């Protein structure tokens, strides 16, 4: 019921939705730019909705990377959590729900954690 009430409230105020969409578009652009800058060998699968971007890493280290990132203060979910039989070990789902500076900072940490796995 709370979700439905929130949806009714948002749908009755389209300017709120448009501000949120603009904010998410900006944050997604920040994430995509930071990925291109810090991890250019990762393949990015931009989305048309939602609040995450899927990336494919050159090596199957998603689980290890999430552990290394967590030890540095960034919480991510490894790709295999979205499949069976260790599928998606080359993939990571990166959210962009925080502010631009937090996105850049977190991605710098993720890049450092990734390089530490080599």
C-alpha positions in Angstrom: 0.0 0.0 0.0 2.7 2.6 0.8 4.2 2.0 -2.7 0.9 2.6 -4.3 0.3 5.8 -2.3 3.8 7.1 -3.3 3.1 6.3 -7.0 -0.2 8.2 -6.9 1.6 11.2 -5.3 4.3 11.2 -7.9 1.9 10.8 -10.8 -0.1 13.7 -9.6 3.1 15.9 -9.6 4.8 15.4 -13.0 7.4 18.1 -12.3 8.8 15.9 -9.5 9.2 13.0 -11.9 10.9 15.2 -14.5 13.4 16.6 -11.9 14.2 13.0 -10.9 14.6 11.9 -14.5 17.0 14.8 -15.2 19.0 14.0 -12.0 19.3 10.3 -13.0 20.3 11.2 -16.6 23.1 13.5 -15.2 24.3 10.8 -12.7 24.3 8.2 -15.5 26.4 10.5 -17.7 28.8 11.0 -14.8 29.1 7.2 -14.3 29.6 6.6 -18.0 32.2 9.3 -18.3 34.0 8.0 -15.2 34.0 4.5 -16.5 35.5 5.6 -19.8 38.2 7.5 -18.0 39.1 5.0 -15.3 38.3 1.6 -16.8 38.4 2.0 -20.5 38.8 -1.7 -21.1 35.4 -2.5 -19.5 32.5 -2.9 -21.9 29.5 -0.8 -20.9 25.9 -1.6 -21.6 24.1 1.7 -21.1 20.4 1.4 -20.2 17.4 3.3 -21.1 15.8 3.2 -17.7 16.4 2.1 -14.2 19.2 3.2 -12.0 22.1 0.9 -12.9 24.5 0.2 -15.7 25.8 -3.3 -16.6 29.5 -3.6 -17.3 31.5 -6.5 -18.7 35.1 -6.9 -17.4 37.9 -8.5 -19.4 38.3 -11.1 -16.7 35.9 -13.1 -14.6 36.5 -11.5 -11.3 33.2 -10.0 -10.3 33.0 -11.8 -6.9 36.6 -11.0 -6.0 36.2 -7.4 -7.1 33.1 -6.9 -4.9 35.0 -8.2 -1.9 38.0 -6.0 -2.6 35.7 -3.0 -3.1 33.9 -3.7 0.1 37.1 -3.8 2.0 37.7 -0.3 0.6 34.2 0.9 1.6 32.2 0.4 -1.6 29.3 -2.1 -1.5 28.5 -3.7 -4.9 26.7 -6.9 -5.9 28.6 -9.4 -7.9 27.2 -10.5 -11.3 26.7 -14.2 -10.3 24.0 -13.0 -7.9 21.9 -12.4 -11.0 22.4 -15.8 -12.6 22.9 -19.5 -11.8 26.0 -21.8 -11.9 28.5 -18.9 -11.5 27.1 -17.1 -14.6 27.9 -13.4 -15.0 31.3 -13.6 -13.3 32.6 -11.1 -15.9 29.7 -8.7 -15.2 28.9 -6.1 -12.6 25.9 -4.0 -12.1 26.8 -0.4 -11.1 24.2 1.9 -9.6 24.1 5.6 -10.1 21.7 6.6 -7.3 24.1 8.8 -5.3 25.4 12.2 -6.2 28.0 12.8 -9.0 31.0 13.3 -6.6 30.1 10.1 -4.7 29.9 8.3 -8.1 33.3 9.5 -9.2 34.9 8.7 -5.8 33.3 5.2 -5.6 34.4 4.4 -9.2 38.0 5.4 -8.4 37.8 3.0 -5.5 36.4 0.2 -7.7 39.1 0.9 -10.3 41.8 0.6 -7.6 40.3 -2.6 -6.3 40.2 -4.0 -9.8 43.8 -3.2 -10.4 44.7 -4.9 -7.1 43.4 -8.2 -8.5 45.9 -8.4 -11.3 
